[in-house]
Amino acid sequence: MDNWKHRSKKMRCSSCMWFVEKIAENIETAPAPKNSLGRCRRNAPTMNGFPAVFSDDWCGNHKLNENSL
């Protein structure tokens, strides 16, 4: 029995306080993405900026964002 099997479902980037979603410039013509692209601002940016992540990604540094529930 694996206790961690479905634990990541509640720890997605979309519900994390460090996730900043990329907003499409032309919202009217942009198709609705299945999983949106954004940036993880958990750590300081590197020379390439903040890491790009999808809203359904997850990591061990997740911190719940109460406003996204």
N, C-alpha and C positions, 0 to 999 in steps of 0.2 A: 504494500500500500504506500503510495507516494503522497505525503502531506502537502507538498509544494506544487502538485500538478496544475491546479487552477488558480494559484495565488497571484500570478502575474496579471490576470484579467482585471483586477482592481487596482493595479499599479501601472497603468498605461500612461504615456506622456501626456495624453489629453487631459488627465485629471491632476497633473503635477503642477505645483506653483512655479517651477523653473521653466516650464514650456511656454514659448511665445510663438503663436501661430503666425505664419506669413499670410498677409491679406493680399488677395489678387487686386491688381490695379483697376481692372475693368470687371467689376463684379457682375454686371448685367450679361456679358457674353461668356464669362468663364464658366465652364461646367463644374458642377458640384463634385469635388473630389471624394473618393471613397475614404481615404485617410489623408488628412491634410499635412502639409509640410510646415515645419517650423524650426526654431532654434532652441537648444538646451542652454540655459544660462546658469547652470549649477556652478560651474567653475569659471575662472577668469578666461577671457578670450585669448586665443593664440594668434599667430600672424595671419592665419586663415579665417579669423573671426570665431564666433561660437559654432559648435558642432551642429550640423543639419540633422534633424530627426523627423520621423513621421509620428503622427498622433497615436498610432497603435504600437509603437516601440515601447520598451520598458528597460529599466536598469535598477540597480540596488540603491540608488540615491533618491528614490521617489519620496516626495513630500506632498501630501494631499493639499490641493487648493480648494478651500471651502466654497469659493465663488463659482467653481465650474461644476458643482454637483447638481 
